[in-house]
Amino acid sequence: MKTRILSLVLLAFVINSCGPSKATVAKSELAILIAKQNAGKEIYENNCAKCHQLYDPKSYSIQDWQPILKKMQIQARLQDAEMDKILTYLSKN
């Protein structure tokens, strides 16, 4: 019986140590966020500058940006996913 319990504990330890570490998960989530911000910046610069000057992201709070972006989304013909990336860029800068 002791051997079975020890074997199960050892197996659980091995399985747990083989999975991705929290640091690896955090790094991959950070990489995704950075990629999303970079894509948002590119979309913001390439689409919004066609019609008007670009505003510094710090010009408005995230709460102020949301209705502005909602209105501009229609005029710029941007998809929700693109607007999400722009909002991520504006909120992190």
Order of alpha helices (4+ residues) and beta strands (2+ residues): alpha-alpha-alpha-alpha
